Amino acid sequence: MLEVREVETHYGNVHALQGISLRVPEGAIVTLVGANGAGKSTFLKTILGVVRATAGEISFAGVRIERAQPHEIVRMGIAQCPEGRRLWPNMTVFENLEMGGYIRTDEKEVIQDIEDIFLHFPILSERRKQKAGSLSGGEQQMLAIGRALMARPRLLLLDEPSLGLAPIMVERTAEIIKGIHQRGTTILLVEQNAFLALSMADWGYVLESGKIVLDGQAKGLLENDFVRRAYLGL
């Protein structure tokens, strides 16, 4: 579904991504793990066209997208739940979900999809008129994921979904991600929590200082000595 080939990204003179190649097959969960500052969020921004690749190719469903505008990429079927959630804090839960479907013109189906989100996240239904900024961290994460799903993505990009959550909410978030995948959405998961990510994924990539240094089946990476020492503290 997604194929990235030898992608380079720069911030001025800073060489943020250095020859990244990665594949996300349709129907899979693929994870990109790495320490803070490794370039994970930059990679997702490059896929979405928020940051421009300076070299390489990005294809989605067989179509080159590295020169497409972000709104065009969303319309093609890629949506992101960003690091830090990035909700509109002074808008209600309902309004944030409406904004997730801003590219859509099927108003009745947008409302139905919001109600479906409320079925999956009952606490959000209870908070539908509450301002997003007043929600707990876990509730905000549910809302951010729900907002991304409002675009009806074929590929969902999740950027650090466990960041800042209590352990019990990390487990709940993992269950939510698995449920989304089981309903047919392909997922690219970016995480510092390597154990969480590799436990859920089919295939994993390890990013260090803008370069892919290792990839393989996720279960195999959990047993890899380098990964265990560097990312699992074992």
Helices and strands as residue ranges (DSSP letters): E 2-11, E 14-24, E 29-33, H 40-48, E 55-60, E 63-64, H 70-76, E 78-81, H 93-100, H 107-120, H 122-126, G 132-134, H 137-149, E 155-159, H 167-182, E 186-191, H 194-200, E 203-208, E 211-217, H 218-222, H 225-230
